[in-house]
C-alpha cells in the first residue's frame, strides 16, 4: 500500500496531463496537414476550372480541339479515360457526339 496518497494522485494527474497534451499536439498537427491538403486540392480544382473556362470560350467545344487546347495550356493531368471522357486532376469532361455534354467532379 502506498503511504502517501498525494504522491499517487500527483502521478495520476501528471499522466493524464501528459496524455491530454500529447493528444492536443497531435490534433493540431493533424488539422494543419489536413487543411494544407484541402487547400492544395481546391487550388488545383480552381486552376482546372480557370483553364476550362478559357478553353471553352475559345473553341467550338469539339473533343479534339479541347484536348489540344488543354495540352497547349500545359495541363499535365489531361488524358482520355474513355472514348467520350477527358479527365483532368479533379474534373471529368464528358462528351456526346464530339460535343461537350457535361463537366463532373471526380471526388
N, C-alpha and C positions, 0 to 999 in steps of 0.2 A: 504494500500500500504506500502511496506517495504521501510523504509527511506534509508537504506544503502544497495546498490546493491552488494557491495563487500561481505557482510555477506551472502546474498543469493547465490552468486557464490561460496563462500567457502563451504557452506553446500552441494551444488550440487556436487562439485568436491570431497568433502570428502565422500559423499555417493557412488559415482561412484568408487572411490578408494577402499573403503571397499568391495564393490561388486566384483571388479576385484581381489582383494587379496583373498577373500573367495573362489571364483571360481578357482583361481590358486592353492590354497592349496588343494581343493577337487580333482582337476585334477591330481595333483602329487600323492596324496594318492591312488586314483583310479588306476593309472598306476602301482604303486608299487604292489598293491594287484593283479591286472591282470597278471603282469609278474611273480609273485610268483606262481600263479595257473598254468600258462602255463609251467613254469619250472618243477613243480611237475608232470604235465601230461606227459611232454616229458621224464622225468626220469623214470616214470612208463612204458612208451612205450619202452624205451631202455632196461629196466630190462626184460620185457616180451620177446623182440626180442633176447636178450642175452640168456635167458633160452631156448627159442625155438631153437636157433642155436645149442646149446649144445645137446639138446634132439634129434633133427633131425639127427645130426651126429652120435648119439649113437644107434639109433633104426632103424628098418626096416620100419618105418612110418605107422604102423597099429594104428588104433584109440585107442584101449585099451592100447597098450604099451605107446603111447604118453600121454594118460590120467594118467597112473600110474607114469610115469616119472615126469609129472607136479606136481602131488600130493607129490611125494618124494622130489621135489625141493622146497616144501612149497610155491607154488604159490596159494595164498588164494582165488583168484577170478576165479578159474577154475571150470566151470560147463557146463553141456550139456544144450544147448538151443533148440536143435532139434536132431533128430536121427543121422544126418550126420554133426553136428556142435558142436565144443567145443569153449566156449567163455572165453577169459581172460579179463582183465580190459579194454583194448582198442583194442584187436586183436581177430579175429574170425578165427578158423581153420575149413575149410570146407573139408569134406571127401567124396570120391566117391568110392564105393565098398571097404570100410575099408582101403583105402589108402589116404594119404594127397593129396588133389587136388588143394587147393587154400588157401592163407592167406590174410585176408581182415582187414582193419582198420575200427573200428566201427564209428568213428567220422569224 
